[in-house]
Amino acid sequence: MGSRIFWWMLYLVILKIIVQNAFAGFKLFTSNNVSYFNFTEATTRYGYYSEEHTVVTEDGYILTVFRIPKGKNCDKTRSSPVLLMHGLLVSSDAWIDSGPEAGLAYLIADECYDLWIGNVRGNHYSKRHVKLNPEIDVEYWNFTPNEIGIYDAPAILDYILKKTESKTVNYIGYSQGSGMFLIMCSERPEYCNKVGHAILLHPASRMNSTKSIMFRVLTKYYETILPYISSASSLEVLPQGGNLQRLTGALCQNEILADTFCRWILYLVDSSHPEAISIPTIQILSDHFPAGTSVKSMVFYKQRVTSERFSKYDYGREENLKLYGLEYPPAYNIKAVNVPVVIIHGENDYLSSPVDVEWLSSQLPNLVEMYYVDDPLWNHLDVIYNQHLKEKMFPKIKEYLSKDSK
């Protein structure tokens, strides 16, 4: 395993150097394909009305949140708005990349819910700050999912509740979007009470059973280089519009490459699920993924891979003593999640392993249901890109949303 990881890391470093040199100062071609549309442009193309909202966190990060007030054939909106939160290295675009027949944002909107779709700090929609410039200020990138849970989630919830005058929001979190909810409830439990139901899709908390070699290699790589980098540009990970993303985005516009090379990359990230993701969806997602985060966030996940706990960022013994008063970082208080929680998962998830998700389910005090999608190959990326999501996963989501709405 050790030698395999070494060669993977070497391969990634070489690939990064090649890409940076080959495309430095050079813009790849663009097209009129829907993949180049932003969220509001893409939804408008399919006949959905959407809005763009700006949310400012307590620590000054400026977030972009989108809203689809209702679906195309809805006269009225159901009570209790719904918040949809994305995972690591993706953005709100992930919820619409598979189109109106499979994209979860479209499916929820068509059930006549007032749908809000968030973006956390550091991705391309939320790369702003009231004082800091992410291009030059290294402090901008000094965040992990801990800050996302403590600041981003509460700010978005407060904004939605104020705008809608609702008492609660139904929360749907995918992967990191679930983890930030758990962190919010642990660190700021008063905000947990502002949620009606929480539907956690393939949640990321403890991850030491992950089978994804690519995930282990990437997080280890960023842990290794973090002490040696100091510029703002180096502290940003895999941004949308970066050299690597532009390269894959260009290559994947070719149908043959999309169905072979680009599909193979997805299998390296997660597990194999033949024909689950259509070629047009691969072409679109390649221009939206990855969407960026901080190096420190990747190191946070490296620590989750090597720990049996879901705990805060480990700064090392001396810094931990200063910050936490403990040699080791404290674990998040999952018992503070007192709202009804539904977990929806897949047996073939190589990122959030069923072993780790079962561990999480055992910690939750108000778990309503632990549901596995009826497909033995259902994996982590299927939540946002599977062309059969409407039949495979959405009925269970719809069931629980309807319990807290009129």
C-alpha positions as CSV (number, residue, x, y, z in Angstrom):
1,M,0.0,0.0,0.0
2,G,2.8,2.4,0.9
3,S,4.6,2.0,-2.4
4,R,1.3,2.3,-4.3
5,I,0.5,5.6,-2.6
6,F,4.0,6.9,-3.3
7,W,3.7,6.2,-7.0
8,W,0.2,7.8,-7.1
9,M,1.6,10.9,-5.4
10,L,4.5,11.1,-7.9
11,Y,2.1,10.7,-10.8
12,L,-0.1,13.5,-9.5
13,V,2.9,15.9,-8.9
14,I,4.2,15.2,-12.4
15,L,0.8,15.7,-14.0
16,K,0.4,19.0,-12.1
17,I,3.7,20.2,-13.4
18,I,3.0,19.1,-17.0
19,V,-0.4,20.8,-16.9
20,Q,0.9,24.0,-15.4
21,N,3.6,24.3,-18.0
22,A,1.6,23.3,-20.9
23,F,-1.3,25.6,-20.3
24,A,0.4,28.5,-18.4
25,G,-0.9,31.7,-19.9
26,F,-3.0,29.8,-22.5
27,K,-6.8,29.7,-22.5
28,L,-8.5,26.5,-23.7
29,F,-11.3,26.8,-26.2
30,T,-14.8,27.5,-25.1
31,S,-18.1,26.5,-26.6
32,N,-21.8,27.3,-26.4
33,N,-22.6,24.0,-24.6
34,V,-24.8,24.2,-21.5
35,S,-21.8,23.1,-19.5
36,Y,-20.4,26.6,-19.6
37,F,-23.6,28.2,-18.2
38,N,-23.7,29.3,-14.6
39,F,-26.5,28.2,-12.3
40,T,-29.1,30.8,-13.2
41,E,-28.3,30.5,-17.0
42,A,-28.7,26.7,-16.9
43,T,-31.9,26.7,-15.0
44,T,-33.4,29.4,-17.3
45,R,-32.5,27.3,-20.3
46,Y,-34.7,24.5,-19.0
47,G,-37.6,26.8,-18.1
48,Y,-37.0,27.3,-14.4
49,Y,-37.0,30.6,-12.7
50,S,-34.1,31.0,-10.2
51,E,-32.6,33.8,-8.1
52,E,-29.2,34.7,-6.9
53,H,-28.7,35.8,-3.3
54,T,-25.7,37.0,-1.3
55,V,-25.1,35.9,2.3
56,V,-22.4,37.3,4.5
57,T,-21.1,35.1,7.4
58,E,-20.1,36.4,10.8
59,D,-16.4,36.1,9.9
60,G,-16.8,38.1,6.7
61,Y,-17.1,35.4,3.9
62,I,-19.5,36.3,1.1
63,L,-21.5,33.3,-0.1
64,T,-23.7,32.9,-3.1
65,V,-27.0,31.1,-2.6
66,F,-29.4,30.3,-5.3
67,R,-33.1,29.9,-5.0
68,I,-35.8,28.2,-7.2
69,P,-39.0,29.4,-5.6
70,K,-41.1,26.7,-7.2
71,G,-41.1,24.3,-10.2
72,K,-42.5,25.0,-13.6
73,N,-46.0,23.6,-13.0
74,C,-46.6,24.8,-9.4
75,D,-49.3,27.3,-8.6
76,K,-48.4,27.4,-4.9
77,T,-45.3,26.6,-2.8
78,R,-45.3,24.1,0.0
79,S,-44.6,25.2,3.5
80,S,-41.1,24.8,5.0
81,P,-38.3,25.8,2.6
82,V,-35.7,23.3,1.7
83,L,-31.9,23.9,1.8
84,L,-29.7,21.8,-0.4
85,M,-26.0,21.7,0.4
86,H,-23.2,20.3,-1.8
87,G,-20.2,18.2,-1.0
88,L,-16.4,18.7,-1.1
89,L,-14.9,20.2,-4.3
90,V,-18.3,20.7,-6.0
91,S,-20.8,23.6,-6.0
92,S,-24.5,24.2,-6.5
93,D,-24.0,23.3,-10.2
94,A,-23.7,19.6,-9.2
95,W,-27.5,19.5,-8.4
96,I,-28.5,20.5,-11.9
97,D,-25.7,19.0,-14.1
98,S,-27.7,15.8,-14.9
99,G,-30.6,17.9,-16.2
100,P,-34.3,18.2,-15.3
101,E,-35.0,14.5,-15.4
102,A,-32.4,13.6,-12.8
103,G,-31.0,16.7,-11.1
104,L,-32.1,16.8,-7.5
105,A,-32.6,20.5,-7.6
106,Y,-35.1,20.2,-10.4
107,L,-36.9,17.2,-8.9
108,I,-37.4,19.0,-5.5
109,A,-38.5,22.2,-7.2
110,D,-41.1,20.3,-9.3
111,E,-42.6,19.0,-6.1
112,C,-43.4,22.7,-5.4
113,Y,-40.9,23.4,-2.6
114,D,-39.2,26.7,-2.1
115,L,-35.7,25.4,-2.8
116,W,-32.5,27.1,-1.7
117,I,-29.1,25.8,-3.0
118,G,-26.1,26.9,-1.0
119,N,-22.4,27.3,-1.8
120,V,-19.7,27.2,0.9
121,R,-16.6,29.4,1.2
122,G,-13.8,28.7,-1.2
123,N,-15.8,27.4,-4.2
124,H,-16.0,29.5,-7.3
125,Y,-19.4,30.9,-6.4
126,S,-18.4,32.0,-2.9
127,K,-14.8,33.1,-3.3
128,R,-15.2,36.6,-1.8
129,H,-14.7,38.3,1.6
130,V,-15.6,41.7,3.0
131,K,-11.9,42.4,3.7
132,L,-9.7,39.6,2.4
133,N,-8.7,39.1,-1.3
134,P,-8.5,35.3,-2.0
135,E,-5.9,36.0,-4.7
136,I,-3.3,37.6,-2.4
137,D,-4.4,37.1,1.3
138,V,-3.4,33.8,2.7
139,E,-5.7,34.2,5.6
140,Y,-8.7,33.8,3.3
141,W,-7.8,30.1,2.9
142,N,-7.3,29.5,6.6
143,F,-10.5,27.4,6.9
144,T,-11.7,23.8,7.1
145,P,-15.2,22.2,7.3
146,N,-15.1,23.3,10.9
147,E,-15.6,27.0,10.0
148,I,-18.0,26.0,7.2
149,G,-20.2,24.3,9.9
150,I,-19.8,27.1,12.5
151,Y,-20.3,30.1,10.2
152,D,-21.6,29.2,6.7
153,A,-24.5,26.9,7.6
154,P,-25.9,29.2,10.3
155,A,-25.6,32.3,8.1
156,I,-27.5,30.6,5.2
157,L,-30.2,29.3,7.6
158,D,-30.7,32.7,9.1
159,Y,-31.0,34.3,5.7
160,I,-33.5,31.8,4.4
161,L,-35.7,32.0,7.6
162,K,-35.7,35.8,7.4
163,K,-36.6,35.9,3.7
164,T,-39.3,33.3,3.9
165,E,-40.6,34.1,7.4
166,S,-40.6,30.4,8.1
167,K,-39.9,28.9,11.5
168,T,-37.8,25.9,10.2
169,V,-35.9,24.8,7.2
170,N,-35.7,21.2,5.9
171,Y,-32.0,20.5,5.4
172,I,-30.6,18.1,2.8
173,G,-26.8,17.7,2.9
174,Y,-24.6,15.6,0.7
175,S,-21.2,14.3,1.9
176,Q,-19.5,17.4,3.3
177,G,-22.9,19.1,3.3
178,S,-23.9,16.5,5.9
179,G,-20.7,16.9,7.8
180,M,-21.2,20.7,8.1
181,F,-24.7,20.1,9.5
182,L,-23.3,17.8,12.2
183,I,-20.6,20.4,13.1
184,M,-23.2,23.1,13.3
185,C,-25.4,21.1,15.7
186,S,-22.3,20.2,17.8
187,E,-20.9,23.7,18.0
188,R,-24.0,25.9,17.7
189,P,-26.9,23.7,18.8
190,E,-29.4,26.6,18.8
191,Y,-29.2,26.4,15.0
192,C,-30.0,22.7,15.0
193,N,-33.4,23.7,16.3
194,K,-34.0,25.8,13.2
195,V,-34.1,22.6,11.1
196,G,-37.3,20.5,10.7
197,H,-35.9,17.3,9.2
198,A,-32.3,16.6,8.2
199,I,-31.8,14.3,5.2
200,L,-28.1,13.2,5.0
201,L,-27.1,11.8,1.7
202,H,-23.9,9.7,1.9
203,P,-22.7,11.7,4.9
204,A,-19.0,12.4,5.5
205,S,-17.9,12.3,9.2
206,R,-15.4,9.7,10.3
207,M,-13.8,8.3,7.1
208,N,-11.1,5.9,8.2
209,S,-12.8,3.0,6.2
210,T,-12.8,4.9,2.9
211,K,-11.8,2.7,-0.1
212,S,-11.0,5.5,-2.5
213,I,-7.3,5.4,-3.2
214,M,-7.5,8.7,-5.1
215,F,-9.0,10.4,-2.0
216,R,-6.4,8.9,0.3
217,V,-3.6,10.0,-2.1
218,L,-4.9,13.5,-2.6
219,T,-5.4,14.2,1.0
220,K,-2.0,12.8,1.9
221,Y,-0.4,14.9,-0.8
222,Y,-1.9,18.1,0.5
223,E,-0.9,17.2,4.1
224,T,2.7,16.7,2.9
225,I,3.0,20.0,1.1
226,L,1.0,22.3,3.5
227,P,4.1,23.1,5.7
228,Y,6.0,24.2,2.6
229,I,3.5,26.5,0.9
230,S,2.7,30.1,1.8
231,S,1.1,32.0,-1.1
232,A,-2.6,32.4,-1.5
233,S,-2.6,30.7,-4.9
234,S,-0.9,27.7,-3.5
235,L,-3.4,27.4,-0.6
236,E,-6.3,27.0,-3.0
237,V,-7.1,23.5,-4.1
238,L,-8.3,22.5,-7.6
239,P,-10.3,25.6,-8.5
240,Q,-12.9,25.8,-11.2
241,G,-11.1,27.5,-14.1
242,G,-7.8,26.2,-13.0
243,N,-5.4,24.5,-15.4
244,L,-6.3,20.9,-14.5
245,Q,-10.1,21.6,-14.6
246,R,-9.8,23.4,-17.9
247,L,-7.8,20.5,-19.4
248,T,-10.3,17.8,-18.3
249,G,-13.2,20.1,-19.3
250,A,-11.9,20.4,-22.8
251,L,-11.0,16.8,-23.2
252,C,-14.4,15.6,-21.9
253,Q,-16.3,17.5,-24.5
254,N,-15.3,14.7,-26.9
255,E,-17.9,11.9,-26.6
256,I,-15.4,9.1,-26.9
257,L,-13.1,10.6,-24.3
258,A,-16.1,11.4,-22.1
259,D,-17.2,7.8,-22.2
260,T,-13.7,6.3,-21.6
261,F,-11.0,8.5,-20.1
262,C,-13.3,10.9,-18.2
263,R,-15.5,8.0,-16.9
264,W,-12.4,6.2,-15.8
265,I,-11.4,9.3,-13.7
266,L,-14.7,9.2,-12.0
267,Y,-14.2,5.5,-11.2
268,L,-10.8,6.4,-9.7
269,V,-12.4,8.9,-7.4
270,D,-15.2,6.6,-6.3
271,S,-16.2,3.1,-7.5
272,S,-17.3,1.7,-10.8
273,H,-21.0,2.0,-11.8
274,P,-21.3,1.4,-15.5
275,E,-23.9,3.5,-17.4
276,A,-25.0,5.3,-14.3
277,I,-23.9,8.6,-15.5
278,S,-24.8,9.7,-19.1
279,I,-22.2,11.0,-21.5
280,P,-23.9,14.5,-21.7
281,T,-23.8,14.7,-17.9
282,I,-20.0,13.8,-17.9
283,Q,-19.5,16.6,-20.4
284,I,-21.3,19.1,-18.3
285,L,-19.9,18.1,-14.9
286,S,-16.3,18.2,-16.3
287,D,-16.7,22.0,-16.6
288,H,-18.0,22.4,-13.1
289,F,-15.9,19.9,-11.2
290,P,-13.7,20.5,-9.3
291,A,-14.9,23.8,-7.9
292,G,-12.2,24.5,-5.4
293,T,-11.6,24.6,-1.7
294,S,-8.6,25.1,0.7
295,V,-5.6,23.0,1.2
296,K,-6.3,23.0,4.9
297,S,-9.8,21.5,4.2
298,M,-8.1,18.6,2.4
299,V,-5.8,18.1,5.3
300,F,-8.9,18.0,7.6
301,Y,-10.1,15.0,5.5
302,K,-6.7,13.4,5.7
303,Q,-7.1,13.5,9.5
304,R,-10.6,12.0,9.2
305,V,-9.1,9.1,7.2
306,T,-6.6,8.3,9.8
307,S,-8.8,8.7,12.9
308,E,-11.5,6.6,14.4
309,R,-13.2,9.8,15.6
310,F,-15.1,12.7,14.0
311,S,-13.0,15.5,15.6
312,K,-11.8,19.0,15.0
313,Y,-8.6,19.9,13.1
314,D,-5.4,18.5,14.6
315,Y,-2.7,21.3,14.8
316,G,-0.2,19.1,16.7
317,R,0.2,18.7,20.5
318,E,1.5,22.2,21.3
319,E,-1.0,24.1,19.2
320,N,-3.8,21.8,20.4
321,L,-3.0,22.7,24.0
322,K,-3.2,26.4,23.2
323,L,-6.3,26.2,21.2
324,Y,-8.3,23.4,22.8
325,G,-6.6,22.9,26.2
326,L,-6.1,19.3,25.1
327,E,-3.3,17.3,23.5
328,Y,-5.6,15.9,20.9
329,P,-8.5,17.8,19.2
330,P,-11.9,17.2,20.8
331,A,-14.5,15.1,19.0
332,Y,-17.7,16.8,17.7
333,N,-20.7,16.2,19.9
334,I,-23.0,14.2,17.5
335,K,-25.4,13.6,20.4
336,A,-26.3,17.3,20.0
337,V,-28.1,16.5,16.7
338,N,-31.6,16.4,18.3
339,V,-33.7,16.9,15.2
340,P,-35.1,13.9,13.2
341,V,-32.4,12.6,10.9
342,V,-32.7,10.3,7.8
343,I,-29.6,8.8,6.3
344,I,-29.7,7.7,2.7
345,H,-26.7,5.7,1.5
346,G,-25.3,3.3,-1.1
347,E,-23.5,0.0,-0.6
348,N,-20.9,0.7,-3.2
349,D,-19.7,4.0,-1.8
350,Y,-15.9,4.1,-1.8
351,L,-15.6,7.6,-0.3
352,S,-18.1,7.5,2.6
353,S,-17.8,3.8,3.4
354,P,-20.9,2.0,4.7
355,V,-18.8,1.1,7.7
356,D,-18.2,4.7,8.6
357,V,-21.8,5.7,7.9
358,E,-23.1,2.9,10.1
359,W,-20.9,4.2,12.8
360,L,-22.4,7.7,12.4
361,S,-25.9,6.3,12.5
362,S,-25.1,4.6,15.9
363,Q,-24.2,8.0,17.3
364,L,-27.2,9.9,16.3
365,P,-29.9,10.3,19.1
366,N,-32.8,10.9,16.8
367,L,-32.2,8.7,13.7
368,V,-35.5,8.1,12.0
369,E,-34.3,5.8,9.2
370,M,-31.1,4.4,7.8
371,Y,-32.0,3.7,4.1
372,Y,-29.8,2.0,1.5
373,V,-30.7,2.7,-2.2
374,D,-31.9,-0.5,-3.9
375,D,-29.0,-0.8,-6.2
376,P,-25.8,-2.8,-5.2
377,L,-23.6,-0.5,-7.3
378,W,-25.0,2.8,-6.0
379,N,-22.0,4.9,-5.1
380,H,-21.0,8.4,-3.8
381,L,-21.1,10.3,-7.1
382,D,-24.5,8.8,-8.0
383,V,-26.2,11.3,-5.6
384,I,-25.4,14.2,-7.9
385,Y,-24.9,12.6,-11.3
386,N,-26.9,9.3,-11.7
387,Q,-29.4,9.5,-14.5
388,H,-31.7,7.2,-12.6
389,L,-31.8,9.2,-9.4
390,K,-35.5,10.0,-9.9
391,E,-36.5,6.4,-9.6
392,K,-33.7,5.1,-7.3
393,M,-33.2,7.8,-4.5
394,F,-35.7,10.6,-4.9
395,P,-38.8,8.7,-3.7
396,K,-37.3,8.3,-0.2
397,I,-36.2,12.0,-0.1
398,K,-39.7,13.0,-1.3
399,E,-41.3,10.8,1.4
400,Y,-39.5,12.7,4.3
401,L,-39.9,16.1,2.8
402,S,-43.7,15.6,2.7
403,K,-43.8,14.8,6.4
404,D,-42.8,18.3,7.3
405,S,-44.8,20.3,4.7
406,K,-48.2,21.2,3.5
